[in-house]
Amino acid sequence: MADFNFELVSPERLLVSEKVTEVVIPATEGEMTVMANHAPTMTTVKPGVVTVKLADGKTERFAVFGGFADILPTGCTLLAESAFMSMNSTARLSKAVSTRFVPSWKAPVTKRRPVWSSSSPN
């Protein structure tokens, strides 16, 4: 298989800059597998697990919490809002992703106090 350059960057650091054979990205419209000579694409990334198959055959997993992926025929750059390397357990990684971000429809509802005008309510 042909190799291509892949970089995973978070605001804190560069997590990966390697030659890889494929990358699975949790894109907003669904998971997508990127391989060498992929059509140029730019997509948003949702919270999830990025699976990277390195050129030497090893597989690494990373948790990402949103961002953008820029895909070119010669490489792929994923700019993550936040990311960290997996703990070598897909189950633990998936749990970490799901507990970090609670969807808005699951968030607790709080009661709002009425907003008063600039004049006193007396």
N, CA, C and O atoms as a GROMACS GRO file, in nm:
protein
  488
    1MET      N    1   0.084  -0.119   0.000
    1MET     CA    2   0.000   0.000   0.000
    1MET      C    3   0.088   0.124   0.000
    1MET      O    4   0.198   0.125   0.054
    2ALA      N    5   0.035   0.227  -0.062
    2ALA     CA    6   0.108   0.354  -0.068
    2ALA      C    7   0.096   0.427   0.066
    2ALA      O    8  -0.007   0.420   0.133
    3ASP      N    9   0.201   0.497   0.102
    3ASP     CA   10   0.204   0.574   0.226
    3ASP      C   11   0.177   0.720   0.196
    3ASP      O   12   0.197   0.767   0.083
    4PHE      N   13   0.131   0.792   0.297
    4PHE     CA   14   0.115   0.936   0.285
    4PHE      C   15   0.143   0.999   0.421
    4PHE      O   16   0.149   0.929   0.522
    5ASN      N   17   0.161   1.130   0.422
    5ASN     CA   18   0.193   1.201   0.546
    5ASN      C   19   0.066   1.230   0.624
    5ASN      O   20  -0.035   1.271   0.566
    6PHE      N   21   0.070   1.209   0.756
    6PHE     CA   22  -0.042   1.241   0.842
    6PHE      C   23   0.008   1.318   0.962
    6PHE      O   24   0.109   1.282   1.024
    7GLU      N   25  -0.064   1.427   0.995
    7GLU     CA   26  -0.031   1.505   1.114
    7GLU      C   27  -0.159   1.524   1.196
    7GLU      O   28  -0.264   1.558   1.142
    8LEU      N   29  -0.147   1.503   1.326
    8LEU     CA   30  -0.255   1.529   1.420
    8LEU      C   31  -0.204   1.637   1.514
    8LEU      O   32  -0.107   1.616   1.588
    9VAL      N   33  -0.269   1.752   1.511
    9VAL     CA   34  -0.222   1.868   1.586
    9VAL      C   35  -0.333   1.915   1.680
    9VAL      O   36  -0.448   1.929   1.639
   10SER      N   37  -0.297   1.940   1.805
   10SER     CA   38  -0.389   2.001   1.901
   10SER      C   39  -0.326   2.134   1.943
   10SER      O   40  -0.208   2.158   1.914
   11PRO      N   41  -0.401   2.220   2.009
   11PRO     CA   42  -0.342   2.348   2.053
   11PRO      C   43  -0.222   2.328   2.147
   11PRO      O   44  -0.133   2.413   2.154
   12GLU      N   45  -0.221   2.216   2.219
   12GLU     CA   46  -0.113   2.192   2.314
   12GLU      C   47   0.014   2.143   2.249
   12GLU      O   48   0.124   2.181   2.289
   13ARG      N   49  -0.001   2.055   2.144
   13ARG     CA   50   0.119   1.994   2.086
   13ARG      C   51   0.088   1.920   1.957
   13ARG      O   52  -0.028   1.903   1.919
   14LEU      N   53   0.194   1.878   1.892
   14LEU     CA   54   0.185   1.792   1.773
   14LEU      C   55   0.187   1.649   1.824
   14LEU      O   56   0.287   1.605   1.882
   15LEU      N   57   0.078   1.574   1.803
   15LEU     CA   58   0.069   1.438   1.855
   15LEU      C   59   0.129   1.336   1.759
   15LEU      O   60   0.193   1.240   1.803
   16VAL      N   61   0.109   1.356   1.628
   16VAL     CA   62   0.160   1.262   1.529
   16VAL      C   63   0.207   1.339   1.407
   16VAL      O   64   0.142   1.434   1.363
   17SER      N   65   0.319   1.298   1.353
   17SER     CA   66   0.367   1.344   1.223
   17SER      C   67   0.443   1.226   1.165
   17SER      O   68   0.563   1.212   1.186
   18GLU      N   69   0.370   1.142   1.090
   18GLU     CA   70   0.425   1.014   1.044
   18GLU      C   71   0.380   0.981   0.904
   18GLU      O   72   0.285   1.039   0.851
   19LYS      N   73   0.450   0.885   0.844
   19LYS     CA   74   0.404   0.820   0.720
   19LYS      C   75   0.306   0.712   0.763
   19LYS      O   76   0.336   0.631   0.850
   20VAL      N   77   0.188   0.712   0.703
   20VAL     CA   78   0.085   0.615   0.740
   20VAL      C   79   0.025   0.553   0.613
   20VAL      O   80   0.044   0.605   0.503
   21THR      N   81  -0.046   0.442   0.631
   21THR     CA   82  -0.115   0.379   0.517
   21THR      C   83  -0.263   0.413   0.516
   21THR      O   84  -0.324   0.420   0.409
   22GLU      N   85  -0.322   0.434   0.635
   22GLU     CA   86  -0.462   0.477   0.640
   22GLU      C   87  -0.494   0.543   0.773
   22GLU      O   88  -0.429   0.517   0.874
   23VAL      N   89  -0.596   0.628   0.770
   23VAL     CA   90  -0.643   0.698   0.889
   23VAL      C   91  -0.796   0.694   0.886
   23VAL      O   92  -0.857   0.724   0.784
   24VAL      N   93  -0.858   0.657   0.998
   24VAL     CA   94  -1.004   0.661   1.009
   24VAL      C   95  -1.040   0.780   1.097
   24VAL      O   96  -0.997   0.790   1.211
   25ILE      N   97  -1.120   0.870   1.040
   25ILE     CA   98  -1.154   0.997   1.105
   25ILE      C   99  -1.303   1.000   1.137
   25ILE      O  100  -1.384   0.962   1.053
   26PRO      N  101  -1.341   1.044   1.259
   26PRO     CA  102  -1.483   1.058   1.292
   26PRO      C  103  -1.538   1.190   1.238
   26PRO      O  104  -1.556   1.286   1.314
   27ALA      N  105  -1.563   1.196   1.109
   27ALA     CA  106  -1.613   1.317   1.046
   27ALA      C  107  -1.758   1.342   1.089
   27ALA      O  108  -1.826   1.250   1.134
   28THR      N  109  -1.803   1.464   1.076
   28THR     CA  110  -1.937   1.500   1.118
   28THR      C  111  -2.044   1.420   1.044
   28THR      O  112  -2.147   1.386   1.101
   29GLU      N  113  -2.020   1.390   0.918
   29GLU     CA  114  -2.117   1.316   0.837
   29GLU      C  115  -2.100   1.165   0.848
   29GLU      O  116  -2.171   1.090   0.782
   30GLY      N  117  -2.007   1.120   0.931
   30GLY     CA  118  -1.982   0.977   0.949
   30GLY      C  119  -1.834   0.948   0.941
   30GLY      O  120  -1.756   1.032   0.898
   31GLU      N  121  -1.795   0.829   0.984
   31GLU     CA  122  -1.654   0.792   0.979
   31GLU      C  123  -1.605   0.783   0.835
   31GLU      O  124  -1.677   0.737   0.747
   32MET      N  125  -1.482   0.828   0.813
   32MET     CA  126  -1.424   0.818   0.679
   32MET      C  127  -1.282   0.766   0.690
   32MET      O  128  -1.207   0.801   0.781
   33THR      N  129  -1.247   0.681   0.594
   33THR     CA  130  -1.112   0.626   0.588
   33THR      C  131  -1.036   0.702   0.482
   33THR      O  132  -1.080   0.714   0.367
   34VAL      N  133  -0.921   0.755   0.520
   34VAL     CA  134  -0.835   0.830   0.429
   34VAL      C  135  -0.716   0.743   0.393
   34VAL      O  136  -0.650   0.686   0.481
   35MET      N  137  -0.688   0.733   0.264
   35MET     CA  138  -0.572   0.658   0.215
   35MET      C  139  -0.497   0.746   0.116
   35MET      O  140  -0.544   0.854   0.081
   36ALA      N  141  -0.382   0.700   0.072
   36ALA     CA  142  -0.301   0.777  -0.024
   36ALA      C  143  -0.383   0.806  -0.149
   36ALA      O  144  -0.466   0.725  -0.190
   37ASN      N  145  -0.360   0.920  -0.208
   37ASN     CA  146  -0.426   0.967  -0.331
   37ASN      C  147  -0.576   0.990  -0.313
   37ASN      O  148  -0.652   0.979  -0.408
   38HIS      N  149  -0.618   1.023  -0.190
   38HIS     CA  150  -0.757   1.056  -0.162
   38HIS      C  151  -0.792   1.188  -0.232
   38HIS      O  152  -0.706   1.274  -0.247
   39ALA      N  153  -0.914   1.202  -0.273
   39ALA     CA  154  -0.959   1.327  -0.334
   39ALA      C  155  -0.948   1.441  -0.233
   39ALA      O  156  -0.973   1.420  -0.114
   40PRO      N  157  -0.910   1.560  -0.277
   40PRO     CA  158  -0.900   1.674  -0.184
   40PRO      C  159  -1.034   1.699  -0.116
   40PRO      O  160  -1.138   1.712  -0.181
   41THR      N  161  -1.031   1.707   0.016
   41THR     CA  162  -1.152   1.724   0.096
   41THR      C  163  -1.118   1.801   0.222
   41THR      O  164  -1.007   1.791   0.274
   42MET      N  165  -1.214   1.878   0.269
   42MET     CA  166  -1.201   1.941   0.400
   42MET      C  167  -1.329   1.908   0.475
   42MET      O  168  -1.438   1.926   0.420
   43THR      N  169  -1.318   1.861   0.599
   43THR     CA  170  -1.436   1.822   0.675
   43THR      C  171  -1.420   1.859   0.821
   43THR      O  172  -1.308   1.876   0.871
   44THR      N  173  -1.533   1.873   0.888
   44THR     CA  174  -1.528   1.894   1.032
   44THR      C  175  -1.522   1.758   1.100
   44THR      O  176  -1.568   1.657   1.046
   45VAL      N  177  -1.464   1.757   1.218
   45VAL     CA  178  -1.444   1.633   1.294
   45VAL      C  179  -1.525   1.643   1.422
   45VAL      O  180  -1.520   1.744   1.492
   46LYS      N  181  -1.600   1.537   1.453
   46LYS     CA  182  -1.677   1.533   1.576
   46LYS      C  183  -1.597   1.460   1.684
   46LYS      O  184  -1.499   1.392   1.651
   47PRO      N  185  -1.636   1.472   1.810
   47PRO     CA  186  -1.565   1.396   1.914
   47PRO      C  187  -1.571   1.246   1.885
   47PRO      O  188  -1.677   1.192   1.853
   48GLY      N  189  -1.457   1.181   1.896
   48GLY     CA  190  -1.451   1.038   1.868
   48GLY      C  191  -1.308   0.988   1.869
   48GLY      O  192  -1.217   1.052   1.923
   49VAL      N  193  -1.289   0.872   1.807
   49VAL     CA  194  -1.159   0.805   1.805
   49VAL      C  195  -1.102   0.809   1.664
   49VAL      O  196  -1.169   0.771   1.568
   50VAL      N  197  -0.978   0.855   1.652
   50VAL     CA  198  -0.905   0.853   1.525
   50VAL      C  199  -0.813   0.732   1.530
   50VAL      O  200  -0.733   0.716   1.622
   51THR      N  201  -0.825   0.645   1.429
   51THR     CA  202  -0.740   0.526   1.421
   51THR      C  203  -0.638   0.547   1.311
   51THR      O  204  -0.674   0.578   1.197
   52VAL      N  205  -0.511   0.531   1.345
   52VAL     CA  206  -0.401   0.556   1.251
   52VAL      C  207  -0.325   0.426   1.230
   52VAL      O  208  -0.276   0.366   1.326
   53LYS      N  209  -0.314   0.383   1.105
   53LYS     CA  210  -0.233   0.265   1.073
   53LYS      C  211  -0.101   0.315   1.015
   53LYS      O  212  -0.096   0.367   0.904
   54LEU      N  213   0.005   0.297   1.094
   54LEU     CA  214   0.137   0.347   1.054
   54LEU      C  215   0.196   0.263   0.941
   54LEU      O  216   0.153   0.151   0.916
   55ALA      N  217   0.294   0.320   0.873
   55ALA     CA  218   0.359   0.252   0.761
   55ALA      C  219   0.423   0.120   0.803
   55ALA      O  220   0.434   0.028   0.722
   56ASP      N  221   0.467   0.110   0.929
   56ASP     CA  222   0.530  -0.014   0.976
   56ASP      C  223   0.428  -0.119   1.020
   56ASP      O  224   0.466  -0.226   1.067
   57GLY      N  225   0.297  -0.090   1.004
   57GLY     CA  226   0.193  -0.187   1.035
   57GLY      C  227   0.128  -0.171   1.172
   57GLY      O  228   0.024  -0.230   1.198
   58LYS      N  229   0.189  -0.091   1.260
   58LYS     CA  230   0.131  -0.070   1.393
   58LYS      C  231   0.008   0.021   1.383
   58LYS      O  232  -0.002   0.104   1.292
   59THR      N  233  -0.084   0.004   1.476
   59THR     CA  234  -0.205   0.087   1.481
   59THR      C  235  -0.206   0.167   1.610
   59THR      O  236  -0.180   0.113   1.717
   60GLU      N  237  -0.235   0.296   1.598
   60GLU     CA  238  -0.246   0.384   1.715
   60GLU      C  239  -0.383   0.448   1.714
   60GLU      O  240  -0.440   0.474   1.608
   61ARG      N  241  -0.436   0.474   1.834
   61ARG     CA  242  -0.567   0.538   1.846
   61ARG      C  243  -0.553   0.665   1.929
   61ARG      O  244  -0.475   0.672   2.024
   62PHE      N  245  -0.632   0.765   1.889
   62PHE     CA  246  -0.631   0.894   1.957
   62PHE      C  247  -0.774   0.938   1.980
   62PHE      O  248  -0.861   0.918   1.894
   63ALA      N  249  -0.800   0.998   2.094
   63ALA     CA  250  -0.930   1.060   2.120
   63ALA      C  251  -0.921   1.205   2.074
   63ALA      O  252  -0.827   1.276   2.109
   64VAL      N  253  -1.018   1.248   1.996
   64VAL     CA  254  -1.023   1.386   1.952
   64VAL      C  255  -1.158   1.445   1.994
   64VAL      O  256  -1.258   1.374   2.003
   65PHE      N  257  -1.158   1.573   2.019
   65PHE     CA  258  -1.278   1.642   2.064
   65PHE      C  259  -1.309   1.757   1.971
   65PHE      O  260  -1.299   1.874   2.009
   66GLY      N  261  -1.346   1.723   1.848
   66GLY     CA  262  -1.381   1.823   1.749
   66GLY      C  263  -1.259   1.876   1.675
   66GLY      O  264  -1.146   1.855   1.717
   67GLY      N  265  -1.285   1.944   1.564
   67GLY     CA  266  -1.178   2.004   1.486
   67GLY      C  267  -1.207   1.998   1.337
   67GLY      O  268  -1.322   1.986   1.296
   68PHE      N  269  -1.101   2.005   1.258
   68PHE     CA  270  -1.110   2.004   1.112
   68PHE      C  271  -1.005   1.910   1.054
   68PHE      O  272  -0.897   1.895   1.111
   69ALA      N  273  -1.037   1.848   0.942
   69ALA     CA  274  -0.940   1.765   0.871
   69ALA      C  275  -0.924   1.820   0.730
   69ALA      O  276  -1.022   1.843   0.660
   70ASP      N  277  -0.800   1.840   0.689
   70ASP     CA  278  -0.766   1.884   0.554
   70ASP      C  279  -0.700   1.766   0.484
   70ASP      O  280  -0.591   1.723   0.523
   71ILE      N  281  -0.766   1.714   0.381
   71ILE     CA  282  -0.719   1.594   0.313
   71ILE      C  283  -0.676   1.629   0.172
   71ILE      O  284  -0.750   1.693   0.097
   72LEU      N  285  -0.555   1.586   0.136
   72LEU     CA  286  -0.499   1.605   0.002
   72LEU      C  287  -0.451   1.470  -0.049
   72LEU      O  288  -0.436   1.377   0.030
   73PRO      N  289  -0.426   1.456  -0.179
   73PRO     CA  290  -0.375   1.328  -0.230
   73PRO      C  291  -0.242   1.286  -0.166
   73PRO      O  292  -0.212   1.167  -0.158
   74THR      N  293  -0.163   1.384  -0.121
   74THR     CA  294  -0.031   1.353  -0.064
   74THR      C  295  -0.028   1.348   0.088
   74THR      O  296   0.074   1.311   0.146
   75GLY      N  297  -0.138   1.386   0.155
   75GLY     CA  298  -0.136   1.385   0.300
   75GLY      C  299  -0.266   1.430   0.363
   75GLY      O  300  -0.361   1.468   0.294
   76CYS      N  301  -0.268   1.424   0.496
   76CYS     CA  302  -0.386   1.462   0.573
   76CYS      C  303  -0.339   1.532   0.700
   76CYS      O  304  -0.249   1.483   0.769
   77THR      N  305  -0.400   1.645   0.730
   77THR     CA  306  -0.372   1.717   0.853
   77THR      C  307  -0.502   1.730   0.930
   77THR      O  308  -0.601   1.781   0.878
   78LEU      N  309  -0.502   1.685   1.055
   78LEU     CA  310  -0.619   1.697   1.141
   78LEU      C  311  -0.586   1.796   1.250
   78LEU      O  312  -0.496   1.774   1.331
   79LEU      N  313  -0.660   1.907   1.253
   79LEU     CA  314  -0.644   2.010   1.354
   79LEU      C  315  -0.753   1.988   1.458
   79LEU      O  316  -0.869   2.020   1.433
   80ALA      N  317  -0.717   1.935   1.573
   80ALA     CA  318  -0.815   1.900   1.676
   80ALA      C  319  -0.827   2.010   1.779
   80ALA      O  320  -0.729   2.075   1.814
   81GLU      N  321  -0.950   2.031   1.827
   81GLU     CA  322  -0.971   2.126   1.936
   81GLU      C  323  -0.900   2.077   2.062
   81GLU      O  324  -0.845   2.157   2.138
   82SER      N  325  -0.903   1.946   2.083
   82SER     CA  326  -0.833   1.882   2.193
   82SER      C  327  -0.813   1.736   2.154
   82SER      O  328  -0.898   1.678   2.087
   83ALA      N  329  -0.701   1.677   2.194
   83ALA     CA  330  -0.673   1.537   2.157
   83ALA      C  331  -0.574   1.477   2.255
   83ALA      O  332  -0.492   1.547   2.314
   84PHE      N  333  -0.582   1.346   2.270
   84PHE     CA  334  -0.482   1.274   2.348
   84PHE      C  335  -0.469   1.132   2.296
   84PHE      O  336  -0.560   1.080   2.232
   85MET      N  337  -0.354   1.070   2.325
   85MET     CA  338  -0.328   0.935   2.278
   85MET      C  339  -0.409   0.835   2.360
   85MET      O  340  -0.437   0.858   2.478
   86SER      N  341  -0.445   0.725   2.296
   86SER     CA  342  -0.529   0.626   2.363
   86SER      C  343  -0.455   0.559   2.478
   86SER      O  344  -0.334   0.569   2.492
   87MET      N  345  -0.533   0.490   2.558
   87MET     CA  346  -0.479   0.418   2.672
   87MET      C  347  -0.469   0.269   2.640
   87MET      O  348  -0.475   0.186   2.730
   88ASN      N  349  -0.455   0.236   2.512
   88ASN     CA  350  -0.443   0.098   2.464
   88ASN      C  351  -0.567   0.014   2.492
   88ASN      O  352  -0.558  -0.109   2.496
   89SER      N  353  -0.680   0.076   2.512
   89SER     CA  354  -0.804   0.004   2.531
   89SER      C  355  -0.915   0.083   2.464
   89SER      O  356  -0.947   0.194   2.507
   90THR      N  357  -0.973   0.027   2.361
   90THR     CA  358  -1.079   0.096   2.288
   90THR      C  359  -1.197   0.125   2.379
   90THR      O  360  -1.258   0.232   2.368
   91ALA      N  361  -1.231   0.034   2.468
   91ALA     CA  362  -1.345   0.055   2.558
   91ALA      C  363  -1.321   0.174   2.650
   91ALA      O  364  -1.408   0.258   2.667
   92ARG      N  365  -1.202   0.181   2.709
   92ARG     CA  366  -1.171   0.293   2.798
   92ARG      C  367  -1.165   0.423   2.720
   92ARG      O  368  -1.209   0.527   2.770
   93LEU      N  369  -1.112   0.420   2.598
   93LEU     CA  370  -1.102   0.538   2.515
   93LEU      C  371  -1.241   0.588   2.478
   93LEU      O  372  -1.267   0.708   2.484
   94SER      N  373  -1.330   0.497   2.438
   94SER     CA  374  -1.466   0.535   2.402
   94SER      C  375  -1.539   0.596   2.521
   94SER      O  376  -1.614   0.693   2.506
   95LYS      N  377  -1.516   0.540   2.640
   95LYS     CA  378  -1.580   0.593   2.760
   95LYS      C  379  -1.527   0.734   2.789
   95LYS      O  380  -1.604   0.822   2.828
   96ALA      N  381  -1.398   0.754   2.771
   96ALA     CA  382  -1.340   0.886   2.794
   96ALA      C  383  -1.400   0.989   2.700
   96ALA      O  384  -1.429   1.102   2.740
   97VAL      N  385  -1.420   0.951   2.575
   97VAL     CA  386  -1.479   1.042   2.477
   97VAL      C  387  -1.622   1.073   2.513
   97VAL      O  388  -1.664   1.189   2.510
   98SER      N  389  -1.700   0.970   2.549
   98SER     CA  390  -1.842   0.991   2.576
   98SER      C  391  -1.866   1.068   2.706
   98SER      O  392  -1.966   1.139   2.716
   99THR      N  393  -1.778   1.057   2.804
   99THR     CA  394  -1.799   1.129   2.929
   99THR      C  395  -1.742   1.270   2.924
   99THR      O  396  -1.782   1.355   3.005
  100ARG      N  397  -1.653   1.297   2.832
  100ARG     CA  398  -1.596   1.432   2.824
  100ARG      C  399  -1.698   1.530   2.769
  100ARG      O  400  -1.707   1.643   2.817
  101PHE      N  401  -1.774   1.488   2.670
  101PHE     CA  402  -1.874   1.574   2.608
  101PHE      C  403  -2.012   1.514   2.627
  101PHE      O  404  -2.040   1.404   2.581
  102VAL      N  405  -2.097   1.586   2.695
  102VAL     CA  406  -2.236   1.544   2.713
  102VAL      C  407  -2.319   1.619   2.610
  102VAL      O  408  -2.318   1.742   2.607
  103PRO      N  409  -2.391   1.546   2.524
  103PRO     CA  410  -2.473   1.615   2.424
  103PRO      C  411  -2.570   1.711   2.492
  103PRO      O  412  -2.612   1.686   2.605
  104SER      N  413  -2.606   1.821   2.425
  104SER     CA  414  -2.690   1.922   2.485
  104SER      C  415  -2.826   1.866   2.528
  104SER      O  416  -2.885   1.914   2.624
  105TRP      N  417  -2.875   1.766   2.458
  105TRP     CA  418  -3.005   1.709   2.495
  105TRP      C  419  -2.996   1.622   2.620
  105TRP      O  420  -3.099   1.584   2.675
  106LYS      N  421  -2.874   1.590   2.666
  106LYS     CA  422  -2.857   1.514   2.790
  106LYS      C  423  -2.814   1.603   2.906
  106LYS      O  424  -2.811   1.559   3.021
  107ALA      N  425  -2.780   1.727   2.877
  107ALA     CA  426  -2.730   1.816   2.980
  107ALA      C  427  -2.841   1.848   3.080
  107ALA      O  428  -2.958   1.857   3.041
  108PRO      N  429  -2.807   1.865   3.207
  108PRO     CA  430  -2.910   1.897   3.306
  108PRO      C  431  -2.972   2.032   3.277
  108PRO      O  432  -2.905   2.126   3.233
  109VAL      N  433  -3.101   2.042   3.301
  109VAL     CA  434  -3.173   2.167   3.278
  109VAL      C  435  -3.167   2.248   3.406
  109VAL      O  436  -3.194   2.197   3.515
  110THR      N  437  -3.133   2.374   3.391
  110THR     CA  438  -3.129   2.462   3.507
  110THR      C  439  -3.238   2.566   3.492
  110THR      O  440  -3.270   2.608   3.381
  111LYS      N  441  -3.296   2.606   3.604
  111LYS     CA  442  -3.400   2.708   3.600
  111LYS      C  443  -3.334   2.844   3.587
  111LYS      O  444  -3.233   2.872   3.651
  112ARG      N  445  -3.392   2.926   3.503
  112ARG     CA  446  -3.339   3.060   3.485
  112ARG      C  447  -3.419   3.158   3.570
  112ARG      O  448  -3.540   3.147   3.583
  113ARG      N  449  -3.347   3.252   3.625
  113ARG     CA  450  -3.414   3.358   3.698
  113ARG      C  451  -3.457   3.464   3.600
  113ARG      O  452  -3.391   3.485   3.498
  114PRO      N  453  -3.568   3.531   3.627
  114PRO     CA  454  -3.613   3.636   3.534
  114PRO      C  455  -3.513   3.751   3.529
  114PRO      O  456  -3.448   3.784   3.628
  115VAL      N  457  -3.502   3.809   3.413
  115VAL     CA  458  -3.413   3.923   3.395
  115VAL      C  459  -3.496   4.049   3.416
  115VAL      O  460  -3.596   4.070   3.347
  116TRP      N  461  -3.454   4.132   3.510
  116TRP     CA  462  -3.528   4.253   3.540
  116TRP      C  463  -3.473   4.368   3.457
  116TRP      O  464  -3.356   4.368   3.419
  117SER      N  465  -3.557   4.464   3.431
  117SER     CA  466  -3.512   4.583   3.357
  117SER      C  467  -3.420   4.663   3.446
  117SER      O  468  -3.400   4.630   3.563
  118SER      N  469  -3.364   4.768   3.391
  118SER     CA  470  -3.270   4.849   3.468
  118SER      C  471  -3.336   4.917   3.587
  118SER      O  472  -3.268   4.951   3.684
  119SER      N  473  -3.466   4.937   3.581
  119SER     CA  474  -3.534   4.996   3.695
  119SER      C  475  -3.566   4.888   3.798
  119SER      O  476  -3.580   4.771   3.763
  120SER      N  477  -3.578   4.927   3.919
  120SER     CA  478  -3.604   4.836   4.029
  120SER      C  479  -3.748   4.780   4.018
  120SER      O  480  -3.838   4.853   3.978
  121PRO      N  481  -3.771   4.651   4.054
  121PRO     CA  482  -3.904   4.594   4.045
  121PRO      C  483  -4.000   4.642   4.153
  121PRO      O  484  -4.116   4.600   4.156
  122ASN      N  485  -3.955   4.731   4.243
  122ASN     CA  486  -4.041   4.780   4.350
  122ASN      C  487  -4.147   4.864   4.295
  122ASN      O  488  -4.231   4.915   4.370
   0.00000   0.00000   0.00000
